[in-house]
Amino acid sequence: CAYLAKRLNQQSNKTGYALLGMMADKQIAESINPLCSSVQRWSVSEFENMPRSAKSEDLQKILHRLGVRDDRVLANADFAGVMQQVFDDAEREKKQTGNAPLILIFGSFITLAFAESHLAGC
């Protein structure tokens, strides 16, 4: 994530949204810390029926400990709902500003698979 953060910080504007889901046994704080200053709005969720999944409220607490304000974090256990909210907010921002915000989807291959499945249905 450090390389990604470096590349994002080279952009003139910050990343609009991050959609994050991770497994609890991973180095969560170490993985997301480099990205904290690059992301304006965090959306965190968990994977249903996966005991290893980090809980959304735990991800929110980690972001808070890393200095991300709570008003910049949407945490919800409903991954599909969180993802749809991110896409709706990004679309609304695009209509208001004329610029499409960057959406960063990361944390686990499962996060990417869920997002890809959702996007395929759009």
C-alpha positions, 0 to 999 in steps of 0.5 A: 500500500505504500507504493499506492499511497505514494502514487495517489499523493502525486495526484493533484486531488485526493482520492474520493472514496475507499471501499475496504474489507479485510480479514481480521488476521491481516495487518490491517493498520499497517496496510491502510495507514499509508493511505489515510491522508490520501482518501477523503471518504472511507467506506468499510464493511465485512464479509457475511458468513466469513468468520475471519472477516474483520468487523466493520466497527473494528475497521472504523476503530482502526481508522479512528486510531490512525487519525481519520475523523469519524465523519469521514467513515461509513461503517456497515456490515452490509457490504452490498449496501456500503458498495452501492452507497459509495457508487451513488455518492460518487455519481452524485459528486460527478453530476455536481462537479463534472469530475468523476472521483476516484474509487479505491477498492482494496483490502482483500481479493474478496473485496475485489470479487464482490465489487467486480460482481456488483459492477457486472450487474450494473 
